[in-house]
Amino acid sequence: MSAARDEPMPDGTTSGTPGILLAHHLKQLKLPTVLREYDKVARECAQGGIDHPRYLLRLVELELIDRERRMVERRIRSARFPAVKSLDAFDFTAIPSLNKMLVLELARCGYILSRENVIALGNSGTGKTHIALALGLAACQKGFSVAFTTAASLVNQLLEARDERRLLRLQRELAAVKLLIVDELGYVPLSPTGAELLFEVFSQRYERGSTVVTSNLPFEDWTSVLGSERLTGALLDRLTHHVSILSLNGDSYRLKSSRSRRRRGDGRAQQNQATADPNDPGTGEIPPAQAS
């Protein structure tokens, strides 16, 4: 041990300006948070009488926290969400048919570890996409890779990849992601080739990765989209083998929100009109002298 302590320090640590060298080494080691915080934390630790090991521990903890935050941000960007939604912003009281406890349990992402699926069924505007996005966000925060797409967009990507002879590569990428979210299955009828390519994606993920699907159609109507009873049966057999089904039945959540905003706006307009000065030209009344 004493021999190790007697070894000379590397030249880079004993010559040059310490601040410049330290900044260079921290950049080389990809420790941007340590570089940004070490001086401030050093002053705080000196004022609090905190020893060197605890000082280093605090710096490393800050680096790890910031690194995890950056990794989550990268996973969210890679998922290509159309918007970032959380369960905190979802009004469960507006959709009584939705099993809130099941949704909260799914947000813990155990189903991804078990390679199980989630299917959200319900009328348009009831929050299916919001729930899917929130589950995707939770998965990103838990460290899982996520990809979001609509059914129509996914089929178009598959058809283009087939025409450009890169279908196998795209299929491998889709099979590798831990959570695939396919939104709006049922809004657009698919061509026979498109339906078969979509089936292949689900089939390749069967018991290998988790898939979240949202649809405005009950299962018995999926044939109208896929165009084949045989294909629909095979697809449902794979999707529903290990699945949690979320029911979102009721009036359109978006329509109710829009009506509520309109009512609030009308109420404010009436209140403003009732309190306005009738002699004030700003109320819209044109004084006779100015009327043309």
PyMOL commands that set and color helices and strands:
alter all, ss='L'
color gray80, all
select helices_A, chain A and resi 2-6+11-13+18-28+32-48+52-79+87-89+92-94+100-106+110-113+128-141+151-163+167-176+192-205+219-221+223-226+229-239+253-275+281-283+288-290
alter helices_A, ss='H'
color red, helices_A
select strands_A, chain A and resi 117-122+146-150+179-185+210-215+243-248
alter strands_A, ss='S'
color yellow, strands_A
deselect
rebuild
show_as cartoon
